[in-house]
Amino acid sequence: MIRTYLSILLLGLLIAAPAMPGERKSLTVDECIRIGLDNSKLLHASLMQVQAADARSSELNTMRLASLGLVASYTRLSEIPSFTIMNIKSTDLFPSIQDNWLARVSLQQPLFTGFRLQSSVRAADYTAQAAQYDYERNRREFAYAIRSAYWNVFQAIESEKVINENVDQVEAHLKDAKNLRSQGMATRNDILRVQVQLSQAQLLQVQARNAEQVARVALNNLIGLPLDTEVDLASRPSPPEAESQSLDALVEKAIKTRPDVKAAEARVKAAEAAVTLARAGWYPQLALTANYTYAMPNPRIIPPQDKFYDTWDAGVALSFDIWTWGRTSYQTAQARAQLNQALDGLSQLRDAVALELTQDHLDLMNAREKISVAETGVRQAKESHRVAQEGYHAGVGSNTDLLDSEVALLRARLSYTQALVDCELSLARLRKATGE
């Protein structure tokens, strides 16, 4: 009875206990990228495509080597009259042997396939290389997505801090307005205007808190952590540095190192090999064959005997399609069209890389200028707020001027945070675009 009572009491305490908060971690942006890359199911699927392409290439390579096969069988035949020649002595030329046993080992080695096997292997090798480059591209894209999510959390946190401080400022302003009202130095409309401003600031506060939670959940989901994990950001935006390389040098580097460009180049080479493969029908096929047979009765032994004999044979087989109604020509034309399509795609990609780098380079330059302008704006807004606040307390400044300065300071600080994040993301986009 006592044990049952204690069990019920313990169960009630567990139910009434508050939910345990999520695990807390302090992570840098690079650590988040490492965790996300390790946990990504999308990248795992891309890696499986690479392994499948590698296996396909290895499979085609084996077709260039000799193949060895074994066949074994037993057959029970119905009894039939044997074939007999009647002369001085009756002779059975083909006796009826009902139990037939056969074991044969066959060897086949392609000698010349009209470049079919070589072209197939080359096409498969280049396709596997393209799959590997696609995987590298997906890794870079996913790493940028994590970096973007990380700095979105940073922006949400900093914006919430700025808005919280703005709420404190407006609350202090409201308190001062009420004191002045009690002294007959402020009107009821002044207090109402401050209260309206406070309501708007509190609404922004709620929105900022929700934005931070959403940004945190998005980051946790992206890197594969439980959604309730509390991630403390250990990285801070770094000071902007001038780009040491020219735009032309960046474009040249991207054309040489970007995985999507390399993947497109590999697919062009695979398409070239496919053209050679399609033309294989214009050439004869030559192969070496060999067989070792151990059978009872052995078909090469005449007359058949109810006894095991081993025999062997070896030869060269030649085959050639004399007329196929232009099938090889059509296959070659199709392969050439696909090659031209791959070349056009590579050319378009190179043009797109140049355009993307130009845009990212300009965005980074503008982002760096925005930080400098935003810093100046914050200093000016702080000074304007200080002057308006002192004038308001001294009774020479208006309530409207102070409200306007508070709004201007809030906007200036939010713009500065936005400029810092924009610069980080612009730099990350530029590095991604150059293939780093």
QUIGI-V382205 format. One record per residue. N is the residue number from 1. RES is the residue in three letters. PHI is phi in whole degrees, 0 to 359 (NA if undefined). PSI is psi in whole degrees, -180 to 180 (999 if undefined). OMEGA is omega as a letter, one per 40 degrees, with the letter a starting at -180 (999 if undefined). Layout:
BEGIN
n->N res->RES phi->PHI psi->PSI omega->OMEGA
n->N res->RES phi->PHI psi->PSI omega->OMEGA
END
This chain:
BEGIN
n->1 res->MET phi->NA psi->-45 omega->i
n->2 res->ILE phi->293 psi->-39 omega->a
n->3 res->ARG phi->295 psi->-40 omega->i
n->4 res->THR phi->296 psi->-41 omega->i
n->5 res->TYR phi->296 psi->-42 omega->i
n->6 res->LEU phi->294 psi->-36 omega->i
n->7 res->SER phi->295 psi->-43 omega->i
n->8 res->ILE phi->295 psi->-41 omega->a
n->9 res->LEU phi->296 psi->-43 omega->i
n->10 res->LEU phi->295 psi->-40 omega->i
n->11 res->LEU phi->297 psi->-40 omega->i
n->12 res->GLY phi->295 psi->-38 omega->i
n->13 res->LEU phi->293 psi->-39 omega->i
n->14 res->LEU phi->294 psi->-39 omega->i
n->15 res->ILE phi->292 psi->-40 omega->a
n->16 res->ALA phi->283 psi->-18 omega->a
n->17 res->ALA phi->293 psi->142 omega->i
n->18 res->PRO phi->292 psi->155 omega->i
n->19 res->ALA phi->294 psi->140 omega->i
n->20 res->MET phi->289 psi->135 omega->i
n->21 res->PRO phi->293 psi->159 omega->i
n->22 res->GLY phi->293 psi->165 omega->a
n->23 res->GLU phi->296 psi->146 omega->a
n->24 res->ARG phi->250 psi->131 omega->a
n->25 res->LYS phi->224 psi->143 omega->i
n->26 res->SER phi->255 psi->117 omega->a
n->27 res->LEU phi->228 psi->140 omega->i
n->28 res->THR phi->276 psi->170 omega->i
n->29 res->VAL phi->294 psi->-36 omega->i
n->30 res->ASP phi->291 psi->-36 omega->i
n->31 res->GLU phi->294 psi->-39 omega->i
n->32 res->CYS phi->298 psi->-41 omega->i
n->33 res->ILE phi->296 psi->-42 omega->a
n->34 res->ARG phi->296 psi->-44 omega->i
n->35 res->ILE phi->296 psi->-43 omega->a
n->36 res->GLY phi->296 psi->-41 omega->i
n->37 res->LEU phi->295 psi->-35 omega->i
n->38 res->ASP phi->289 psi->-32 omega->a
n->39 res->ASN phi->263 psi->-7 omega->a
n->40 res->SER phi->290 psi->123 omega->i
n->41 res->LYS phi->286 psi->-32 omega->i
n->42 res->LEU phi->297 psi->-44 omega->i
n->43 res->LEU phi->292 psi->-34 omega->i
n->44 res->HIS phi->297 psi->-42 omega->i
n->45 res->ALA phi->296 psi->-40 omega->i
n->46 res->SER phi->295 psi->-38 omega->i
n->47 res->LEU phi->294 psi->-36 omega->i
n->48 res->MET phi->296 psi->-34 omega->i
n->49 res->GLN phi->295 psi->-38 omega->i
n->50 res->VAL phi->296 psi->-45 omega->a
n->51 res->GLN phi->295 psi->-38 omega->i
n->52 res->ALA phi->295 psi->-42 omega->i
n->53 res->ALA phi->294 psi->-39 omega->i
n->54 res->ASP phi->296 psi->-42 omega->i
n->55 res->ALA phi->296 psi->-38 omega->i
n->56 res->ARG phi->296 psi->-41 omega->i
n->57 res->SER phi->297 psi->-43 omega->i
n->58 res->SER phi->295 psi->-38 omega->i
n->59 res->GLU phi->299 psi->-45 omega->a
n->60 res->LEU phi->292 psi->-31 omega->i
n->61 res->ASN phi->297 psi->-35 omega->a
n->62 res->THR phi->293 psi->-23 omega->a
n->63 res->MET phi->288 psi->-13 omega->i
n->64 res->ARG phi->276 psi->-12 omega->a
n->65 res->LEU phi->262 psi->166 omega->i
n->66 res->ALA phi->292 psi->141 omega->i
n->67 res->SER phi->250 psi->141 omega->a
n->68 res->LEU phi->237 psi->127 omega->a
n->69 res->GLY phi->231 psi->154 omega->a
n->70 res->LEU phi->233 psi->133 omega->i
n->71 res->VAL phi->232 psi->130 omega->i
n->72 res->ALA phi->225 psi->139 omega->a
n->73 res->SER phi->207 psi->158 omega->i
n->74 res->TYR phi->226 psi->133 omega->a
n->75 res->THR phi->228 psi->132 omega->i
n->76 res->ARG phi->256 psi->120 omega->a
n->77 res->LEU phi->259 psi->149 omega->i
n->78 res->SER phi->287 psi->154 omega->a
n->79 res->GLU phi->284 psi->135 omega->i
n->80 res->ILE phi->226 psi->161 omega->i
n->81 res->PRO phi->295 psi->137 omega->i
n->82 res->SER phi->283 psi->154 omega->a
n->83 res->PHE phi->275 psi->117 omega->a
n->84 res->THR phi->235 psi->139 omega->i
n->85 res->ILE phi->256 psi->125 omega->a
n->86 res->MET phi->268 psi->114 omega->i
n->87 res->ASN phi->224 psi->-144 omega->i
n->88 res->ILE phi->300 psi->-37 omega->i
n->89 res->LYS phi->228 psi->135 omega->a
n->90 res->SER phi->295 psi->128 omega->a
n->91 res->THR phi->236 psi->128 omega->i
n->92 res->ASP phi->271 psi->108 omega->i
n->93 res->LEU phi->281 psi->-39 omega->a
n->94 res->PHE phi->230 psi->82 omega->i
n->95 res->PRO phi->293 psi->154 omega->i
n->96 res->SER phi->278 psi->110 omega->i
n->97 res->ILE phi->250 psi->114 omega->a
n->98 res->GLN phi->277 psi->-31 omega->i
n->99 res->ASP phi->264 psi->115 omega->a
n->100 res->ASN phi->244 psi->125 omega->i
n->101 res->TRP phi->241 psi->140 omega->a
n->102 res->LEU phi->214 psi->135 omega->i
n->103 res->ALA phi->222 psi->125 omega->a
n->104 res->ARG phi->224 psi->132 omega->i
n->105 res->VAL phi->251 psi->126 omega->a
n->106 res->SER phi->241 psi->139 omega->i
n->107 res->LEU phi->239 psi->133 omega->i
n->108 res->GLN phi->222 psi->128 omega->a
n->109 res->GLN phi->233 psi->115 omega->i
n->110 res->PRO phi->295 psi->133 omega->i
n->111 res->LEU phi->258 psi->-44 omega->i
n->112 res->PHE phi->210 psi->126 omega->a
n->113 res->THR phi->239 psi->22 omega->a
n->114 res->GLY phi->67 psi->31 omega->a
n->115 res->PHE phi->67 psi->16 omega->a
n->116 res->ARG phi->293 psi->-49 omega->a
n->117 res->LEU phi->292 psi->-44 omega->i
n->118 res->GLN phi->299 psi->-42 omega->a
n->119 res->SER phi->291 psi->-39 omega->i
n->120 res->SER phi->297 psi->-42 omega->i
n->121 res->VAL phi->294 psi->-44 omega->i
n->122 res->ARG phi->298 psi->-44 omega->i
n->123 res->ALA phi->298 psi->-41 omega->i
n->124 res->ALA phi->292 psi->-38 omega->i
n->125 res->ASP phi->297 psi->-45 omega->a
n->126 res->TYR phi->291 psi->-33 omega->i
n->127 res->THR phi->295 psi->-39 omega->i
n->128 res->ALA phi->294 psi->-39 omega->i
n->129 res->GLN phi->297 psi->-42 omega->i
n->130 res->ALA phi->298 psi->-40 omega->i
n->131 res->ALA phi->296 psi->-38 omega->i
n->132 res->GLN phi->295 psi->-42 omega->i
n->133 res->TYR phi->293 psi->-36 omega->i
n->134 res->ASP phi->298 psi->-39 omega->i
n->135 res->TYR phi->296 psi->-43 omega->i
n->136 res->GLU phi->296 psi->-39 omega->i
n->137 res->ARG phi->297 psi->-43 omega->i
n->138 res->ASN phi->297 psi->-38 omega->i
n->139 res->ARG phi->298 psi->-44 omega->a
n->140 res->ARG phi->293 psi->-42 omega->i
n->141 res->GLU phi->297 psi->-42 omega->a
n->142 res->PHE phi->291 psi->-38 omega->i
n->143 res->ALA phi->297 psi->-40 omega->i
n->144 res->TYR phi->294 psi->-38 omega->i
n->145 res->ALA phi->298 psi->-40 omega->i
n->146 res->ILE phi->294 psi->-44 omega->i
n->147 res->ARG phi->299 psi->-42 omega->i
n->148 res->SER phi->297 psi->-43 omega->i
n->149 res->ALA phi->295 psi->-38 omega->i
n->150 res->TYR phi->298 psi->-48 omega->a
n->151 res->TRP phi->286 psi->-23 omega->i
n->152 res->ASN phi->294 psi->-39 omega->i
n->153 res->VAL phi->296 psi->-43 omega->i
n->154 res->PHE phi->301 psi->-46 omega->i
n->155 res->GLN phi->298 psi->-41 omega->i
n->156 res->ALA phi->296 psi->-41 omega->i
n->157 res->ILE phi->295 psi->-48 omega->a
n->158 res->GLU phi->294 psi->-37 omega->i
n->159 res->SER phi->295 psi->-39 omega->i
n->160 res->GLU phi->296 psi->-39 omega->i
n->161 res->LYS phi->299 psi->-45 omega->a
n->162 res->VAL phi->298 psi->-44 omega->a
n->163 res->ILE phi->291 psi->-38 omega->i
n->164 res->ASN phi->299 psi->-43 omega->i
n->165 res->GLU phi->294 psi->-35 omega->i
n->166 res->ASN phi->295 psi->-40 omega->i
n->167 res->VAL phi->298 psi->-42 omega->i
n->168 res->ASP phi->298 psi->-41 omega->i
n->169 res->GLN phi->297 psi->-46 omega->a
n->170 res->VAL phi->292 psi->-36 omega->i
n->171 res->GLU phi->297 psi->-41 omega->i
n->172 res->ALA phi->295 psi->-39 omega->i
n->173 res->HIS phi->299 psi->-43 omega->i
n->174 res->LEU phi->297 psi->-39 omega->i
n->175 res->LYS phi->296 psi->-43 omega->i
n->176 res->ASP phi->296 psi->-40 omega->a
n->177 res->ALA phi->297 psi->-40 omega->i
n->178 res->LYS phi->294 psi->-38 omega->i
n->179 res->ASN phi->296 psi->-43 omega->i
n->180 res->LEU phi->294 psi->-34 omega->i
n->181 res->ARG phi->296 psi->-40 omega->i
n->182 res->SER phi->293 psi->-24 omega->i
n->183 res->GLN phi->266 psi->2 omega->i
n->184 res->GLY phi->78 psi->17 omega->a
n->185 res->MET phi->256 psi->2 omega->i
n->186 res->ALA phi->219 psi->151 omega->a
n->187 res->THR phi->266 psi->167 omega->i
n->188 res->ARG phi->294 psi->-32 omega->i
n->189 res->ASN phi->294 psi->-34 omega->i
n->190 res->ASP phi->300 psi->-45 omega->a
n->191 res->ILE phi->295 psi->-42 omega->i
n->192 res->LEU phi->298 psi->-40 omega->a
n->193 res->ARG phi->294 psi->-38 omega->i
n->194 res->VAL phi->292 psi->-39 omega->i
n->195 res->GLN phi->296 psi->-39 omega->i
n->196 res->VAL phi->297 psi->-43 omega->i
n->197 res->GLN phi->297 psi->-38 omega->i
n->198 res->LEU phi->294 psi->-41 omega->i
n->199 res->SER phi->298 psi->-42 omega->i
n->200 res->GLN phi->295 psi->-40 omega->i
n->201 res->ALA phi->295 psi->-40 omega->i
n->202 res->GLN phi->293 psi->-35 omega->i
n->203 res->LEU phi->296 psi->-43 omega->i
n->204 res->LEU phi->299 psi->-34 omega->i
n->205 res->GLN phi->297 psi->-44 omega->i
n->206 res->VAL phi->296 psi->-44 omega->i
n->207 res->GLN phi->296 psi->-40 omega->i
n->208 res->ALA phi->293 psi->-39 omega->i
n->209 res->ARG phi->297 psi->-42 omega->i
n->210 res->ASN phi->293 psi->-40 omega->i
n->211 res->ALA phi->297 psi->-38 omega->i
n->212 res->GLU phi->295 psi->-44 omega->i
n->213 res->GLN phi->297 psi->-43 omega->i
n->214 res->VAL phi->297 psi->-42 omega->i
n->215 res->ALA phi->296 psi->-39 omega->i
n->216 res->ARG phi->294 psi->-44 omega->i
n->217 res->VAL phi->298 psi->-41 omega->i
n->218 res->ALA phi->297 psi->-41 omega->i
n->219 res->LEU phi->294 psi->-46 omega->i
n->220 res->ASN phi->299 psi->-42 omega->a
n->221 res->ASN phi->294 psi->-36 omega->a
n->222 res->LEU phi->290 psi->-39 omega->a
n->223 res->ILE phi->265 psi->2 omega->i
n->224 res->GLY phi->83 psi->24 omega->i
n->225 res->LEU phi->263 psi->157 omega->i
n->226 res->PRO phi->306 psi->142 omega->a
n->227 res->LEU phi->296 psi->-25 omega->a
n->228 res->ASP phi->269 psi->10 omega->i
n->229 res->THR phi->292 psi->133 omega->i
n->230 res->GLU phi->267 psi->107 omega->a
n->231 res->VAL phi->263 psi->118 omega->i
n->232 res->ASP phi->271 psi->127 omega->a
n->233 res->LEU phi->281 psi->115 omega->a
n->234 res->ALA phi->268 psi->-9 omega->i
n->235 res->SER phi->259 psi->149 omega->i
n->236 res->ARG phi->231 psi->153 omega->i
n->237 res->PRO phi->303 psi->134 omega->a
n->238 res->SER phi->274 psi->154 omega->i
n->239 res->PRO phi->299 psi->138 omega->a
n->240 res->PRO phi->294 psi->136 omega->i
n->241 res->GLU phi->244 psi->149 omega->i
n->242 res->ALA phi->290 psi->141 omega->i
n->243 res->GLU phi->288 psi->126 omega->a
n->244 res->SER phi->279 psi->-22 omega->a
n->245 res->GLN phi->256 psi->149 omega->i
n->246 res->SER phi->284 psi->167 omega->a
n->247 res->LEU phi->296 psi->-40 omega->i
n->248 res->ASP phi->297 psi->-40 omega->i
n->249 res->ALA phi->293 psi->-37 omega->i
n->250 res->LEU phi->294 psi->-41 omega->i
n->251 res->VAL phi->295 psi->-44 omega->i
n->252 res->GLU phi->298 psi->-41 omega->i
n->253 res->LYS phi->295 psi->-41 omega->a
n->254 res->ALA phi->295 psi->-41 omega->a
n->255 res->ILE phi->298 psi->-32 omega->a
n->256 res->LYS phi->274 psi->-29 omega->a
n->257 res->THR phi->245 psi->-18 omega->a
n->258 res->ARG phi->294 psi->132 omega->a
n->259 res->PRO phi->295 psi->-32 omega->i
n->260 res->ASP phi->290 psi->-33 omega->i
n->261 res->VAL phi->291 psi->-43 omega->i
n->262 res->LYS phi->296 psi->-37 omega->i
n->263 res->ALA phi->296 psi->-42 omega->i
n->264 res->ALA phi->295 psi->-39 omega->i
n->265 res->GLU phi->295 psi->-40 omega->i
n->266 res->ALA phi->295 psi->-37 omega->i
n->267 res->ARG phi->290 psi->-31 omega->i
n->268 res->VAL phi->296 psi->-45 omega->i
n->269 res->LYS phi->294 psi->-36 omega->i
n->270 res->ALA phi->295 psi->-38 omega->i
n->271 res->ALA phi->292 psi->-36 omega->i
n->272 res->GLU phi->297 psi->-42 omega->i
n->273 res->ALA phi->295 psi->-33 omega->i
n->274 res->ALA phi->294 psi->-32 omega->i
n->275 res->VAL phi->295 psi->-46 omega->i
n->276 res->THR phi->298 psi->-38 omega->i
n->277 res->LEU phi->296 psi->-41 omega->a
n->278 res->ALA phi->294 psi->-29 omega->a
n->279 res->ARG phi->279 psi->-2 omega->a
n->280 res->ALA phi->297 psi->-24 omega->i
n->281 res->GLY phi->294 psi->-13 omega->i
n->282 res->TRP phi->274 psi->-3 omega->a
n->283 res->TYR phi->243 psi->155 omega->i
n->284 res->PRO phi->284 psi->163 omega->i
n->285 res->GLN phi->248 psi->133 omega->a
n->286 res->LEU phi->231 psi->132 omega->a
n->287 res->ALA phi->215 psi->149 omega->i
n->288 res->LEU phi->263 psi->132 omega->a
n->289 res->THR phi->233 psi->148 omega->i
n->290 res->ALA phi->209 psi->144 omega->a
n->291 res->ASN phi->221 psi->142 omega->i
n->292 res->TYR phi->237 psi->123 omega->a
n->293 res->THR phi->241 psi->134 omega->i
n->294 res->TYR phi->231 psi->107 omega->a
n->295 res->ALA phi->216 psi->159 omega->i
n->296 res->MET phi->219 psi->112 omega->e
n->297 res->PRO phi->282 psi->152 omega->i
n->298 res->ASN phi->277 psi->124 omega->a
n->299 res->PRO phi->297 psi->-16 omega->a
n->300 res->ARG phi->273 psi->-9 omega->i
n->301 res->ILE phi->264 psi->119 omega->a
n->302 res->ILE phi->236 psi->129 omega->e
n->303 res->PRO phi->287 psi->156 omega->i
n->304 res->PRO phi->302 psi->143 omega->a
n->305 res->GLN phi->232 psi->145 omega->i
n->306 res->ASP phi->281 psi->67 omega->a
n->307 res->LYS phi->200 psi->147 omega->i
n->308 res->PHE phi->283 psi->133 omega->i
n->309 res->TYR phi->228 psi->146 omega->i
n->310 res->ASP phi->249 psi->138 omega->i
n->311 res->THR phi->220 psi->164 omega->i
n->312 res->TRP phi->219 psi->161 omega->i
n->313 res->ASP phi->209 psi->152 omega->i
n->314 res->ALA phi->213 psi->148 omega->a
n->315 res->GLY phi->190 psi->-179 omega->i
n->316 res->VAL phi->238 psi->130 omega->a
n->317 res->ALA phi->251 psi->131 omega->i
n->318 res->LEU phi->239 psi->132 omega->i
n->319 res->SER phi->225 psi->146 omega->a
n->320 res->PHE phi->205 psi->130 omega->i
n->321 res->ASP phi->277 psi->113 omega->a
n->322 res->ILE phi->282 psi->-43 omega->a
n->323 res->TRP phi->214 psi->122 omega->a
n->324 res->THR phi->230 psi->23 omega->i
n->325 res->TRP phi->59 psi->38 omega->i
n->326 res->GLY phi->77 psi->16 omega->a
n->327 res->ARG phi->300 psi->-43 omega->a
n->328 res->THR phi->296 psi->-38 omega->i
n->329 res->SER phi->296 psi->-42 omega->i
n->330 res->TYR phi->294 psi->-41 omega->i
n->331 res->GLN phi->296 psi->-39 omega->i
n->332 res->THR phi->293 psi->-42 omega->i
n->333 res->ALA phi->297 psi->-39 omega->i
n->334 res->GLN phi->296 psi->-44 omega->i
n->335 res->ALA phi->295 psi->-39 omega->i
n->336 res->ARG phi->295 psi->-40 omega->i
n->337 res->ALA phi->297 psi->-41 omega->i
n->338 res->GLN phi->293 psi->-35 omega->i
n->339 res->LEU phi->296 psi->-45 omega->i
n->340 res->ASN phi->297 psi->-36 omega->i
n->341 res->GLN phi->296 psi->-42 omega->i
n->342 res->ALA phi->295 psi->-39 omega->i
n->343 res->LEU phi->294 psi->-41 omega->i
n->344 res->ASP phi->297 psi->-41 omega->i
n->345 res->GLY phi->296 psi->-39 omega->i
n->346 res->LEU phi->295 psi->-42 omega->i
n->347 res->SER phi->296 psi->-43 omega->i
n->348 res->GLN phi->296 psi->-38 omega->i
n->349 res->LEU phi->295 psi->-42 omega->i
n->350 res->ARG phi->297 psi->-40 omega->i
n->351 res->ASP phi->295 psi->-41 omega->i
n->352 res->ALA phi->295 psi->-36 omega->i
n->353 res->VAL phi->297 psi->-44 omega->i
n->354 res->ALA phi->298 psi->-43 omega->i
n->355 res->LEU phi->294 psi->-44 omega->a
n->356 res->GLU phi->298 psi->-44 omega->i
n->357 res->LEU phi->294 psi->-39 omega->i
n->358 res->THR phi->299 psi->-46 omega->i
n->359 res->GLN phi->296 psi->-45 omega->a
n->360 res->ASP phi->294 psi->-36 omega->i
n->361 res->HIS phi->295 psi->-44 omega->i
n->362 res->LEU phi->294 psi->-40 omega->i
n->363 res->ASP phi->299 psi->-40 omega->i
n->364 res->LEU phi->293 psi->-42 omega->i
n->365 res->MET phi->298 psi->-43 omega->i
n->366 res->ASN phi->294 psi->-38 omega->a
n->367 res->ALA phi->296 psi->-39 omega->i
n->368 res->ARG phi->293 psi->-39 omega->i
n->369 res->GLU phi->294 psi->-37 omega->i
n->370 res->LYS phi->297 psi->-35 omega->i
n->371 res->ILE phi->296 psi->-45 omega->i
n->372 res->SER phi->297 psi->-44 omega->i
n->373 res->VAL phi->294 psi->-41 omega->a
n->374 res->ALA phi->294 psi->-38 omega->i
n->375 res->GLU phi->299 psi->-44 omega->i
n->376 res->THR phi->296 psi->-40 omega->i
n->377 res->GLY phi->297 psi->-38 omega->i
n->378 res->VAL phi->294 psi->-44 omega->i
n->379 res->ARG phi->298 psi->-43 omega->a
n->380 res->GLN phi->293 psi->-40 omega->a
n->381 res->ALA phi->293 psi->-38 omega->i
n->382 res->LYS phi->296 psi->-44 omega->a
n->383 res->GLU phi->294 psi->-41 omega->i
n->384 res->SER phi->298 psi->-41 omega->i
n->385 res->HIS phi->293 psi->-39 omega->i
n->386 res->ARG phi->297 psi->-45 omega->a
n->387 res->VAL phi->295 psi->-43 omega->a
n->388 res->ALA phi->295 psi->-38 omega->a
n->389 res->GLN phi->291 psi->-43 omega->i
n->390 res->GLU phi->295 psi->-41 omega->i
n->391 res->GLY phi->295 psi->-38 omega->i
n->392 res->TYR phi->293 psi->-42 omega->i
n->393 res->HIS phi->292 psi->-31 omega->i
n->394 res->ALA phi->278 psi->-8 omega->i
n->395 res->GLY phi->85 psi->9 omega->i
n->396 res->VAL phi->253 psi->-8 omega->i
n->397 res->GLY phi->251 psi->154 omega->a
n->398 res->SER phi->269 psi->159 omega->i
n->399 res->ASN phi->297 psi->-36 omega->a
n->400 res->THR phi->295 psi->-42 omega->i
n->401 res->ASP phi->299 psi->-41 omega->a
n->402 res->LEU phi->293 psi->-41 omega->i
n->403 res->LEU phi->297 psi->-43 omega->i
n->404 res->ASP phi->297 psi->-38 omega->i
n->405 res->SER phi->292 psi->-35 omega->i
n->406 res->GLU phi->294 psi->-42 omega->i
n->407 res->VAL phi->294 psi->-42 omega->a
n->408 res->ALA phi->296 psi->-40 omega->i
n->409 res->LEU phi->294 psi->-41 omega->i
n->410 res->LEU phi->299 psi->-48 omega->a
n->411 res->ARG phi->296 psi->-39 omega->a
n->412 res->ALA phi->295 psi->-42 omega->a
n->413 res->ARG phi->289 psi->-38 omega->i
n->414 res->LEU phi->294 psi->-38 omega->i
n->415 res->SER phi->294 psi->-35 omega->i
n->416 res->TYR phi->294 psi->-44 omega->i
n->417 res->THR phi->299 psi->-43 omega->i
n->418 res->GLN phi->298 psi->-39 omega->i
n->419 res->ALA phi->294 psi->-39 omega->i
n->420 res->LEU phi->298 psi->-47 omega->a
n->421 res->VAL phi->293 psi->-42 omega->i
n->422 res->ASP phi->299 psi->-38 omega->i
n->423 res->CYS phi->293 psi->-43 omega->i
n->424 res->GLU phi->299 psi->-46 omega->a
n->425 res->LEU phi->290 psi->-35 omega->i
n->426 res->SER phi->295 psi->-41 omega->i
n->427 res->LEU phi->295 psi->-41 omega->i
n->428 res->ALA phi->295 psi->-40 omega->i
n->429 res->ARG phi->296 psi->-41 omega->a
n->430 res->LEU phi->296 psi->-43 omega->i
n->431 res->ARG phi->295 psi->-40 omega->i
n->432 res->LYS phi->296 psi->-40 omega->a
n->433 res->ALA phi->292 psi->-28 omega->i
n->434 res->THR phi->274 psi->-3 omega->i
n->435 res->GLY phi->88 psi->16 omega->i
n->436 res->GLU phi->278 psi->999 omega->999
END
